[in-house]
């Protein structure tokens, strides 16, 4: 993703909740002079030749599952009414 300015990047970071997430962070506001210098350094180090800021994001999705008593229970082995081989239209192999 490319941004016109570091502030535009920070706006997106804030919108996705990715700013100031440290538990042990300073509770005092950042001084304006410090922020402006940080933006300047960031622009010097991460700007493309046209002056736009390049940023890379990783998106992570997590899905969880846990059993519940209302969930369908598995059938006893050998109690199937339909053969899997028939459903797959294949021959059933016999293991020896």
C-alpha positions in Angstrom: 0.0 0.0 0.0 1.3 3.5 -0.8 0.4 6.7 1.0 0.9 10.4 0.2 2.3 11.1 3.7 3.2 9.3 6.9 0.2 10.9 8.5 -2.1 9.2 6.0 -0.5 5.9 6.9 -1.0 6.6 10.6 -4.7 7.5 10.0 -5.2 4.0 8.4 -3.3 2.3 11.3 -5.5 4.1 13.8 -8.6 3.2 11.9 -7.7 -0.5 12.1 -6.8 -0.3 15.8 -3.0 -0.8 15.2 -1.7 2.2 17.1 -0.5 2.4 20.7 -1.3 -1.2 21.5 1.5 -1.8 24.0 0.4 -2.6 27.5 3.4 -0.9 29.1 3.2 2.2 26.9 3.7 5.8 28.2 0.5 7.4 29.2 1.7 10.9 28.4 0.9 12.3 25.0 3.6 12.4 22.4 5.2 15.9 22.0 4.5 17.5 18.6 8.2 18.0 18.0 8.9 14.3 18.6 6.0 13.3 16.3 7.2 15.6 13.5 10.7 14.3 13.7 9.5 10.7 13.7 7.4 11.4 10.6 10.4 13.0 8.9 12.7 10.0 9.7 10.0 7.6 8.4 9.6 9.5 5.2 13.4 9.5 4.7 13.6 5.8 5.2 10.4 4.5 3.6 9.6 6.8 0.7 9.6 5.8 -3.0 11.3 7.9 -5.6 8.0 9.9 -6.0 7.9 10.7 -2.3 5.0 8.3 -1.5 5.3 6.2 1.6 5.2 2.4 1.1 3.7 0.2 3.8 3.1 -3.6 4.0 0.4 -5.2 6.2 -0.1 -8.7 7.2 -3.7 -9.9 7.6 -4.3 -12.8 10.0 -7.6 -14.6 10.4 -8.2 -17.0 13.2 -11.1 -19.4 13.6 -11.7 -21.6 16.6 -14.0 -24.5 17.3 -14.9 -26.4 20.5 -17.3 -29.4 21.0 -20.8 -28.7 22.3 -23.3 -31.2 23.8 -25.9 -30.3 21.1 -23.5 -31.3 18.3 -24.2 -34.4 16.3 -22.5 -37.5 17.7 -20.4 -39.9 15.5 -22.0 -43.2 14.5 -20.6 -46.5 15.8 -18.0 -48.1 13.4 -19.7 -50.3 10.9 -23.2 -48.8 11.3 -23.2 -46.8 8.0 -26.2 -47.3 5.7 -24.3 -46.1 2.6 -20.8 -47.2 1.5 -18.3 -44.4 1.0 -17.0 -46.3 -2.1 -20.5 -46.0 -3.7 -20.6 -42.2 -2.9 -17.2 -41.8 -4.5 -18.1 -44.1 -7.4 -15.0 -46.2 -6.8 -14.0 -49.7 -5.9 -13.5 -50.4 -2.2 -10.0 -51.6 -1.3 -9.5 -54.3 1.3 -6.6 -53.8 3.7 -4.8 -57.0 4.7 
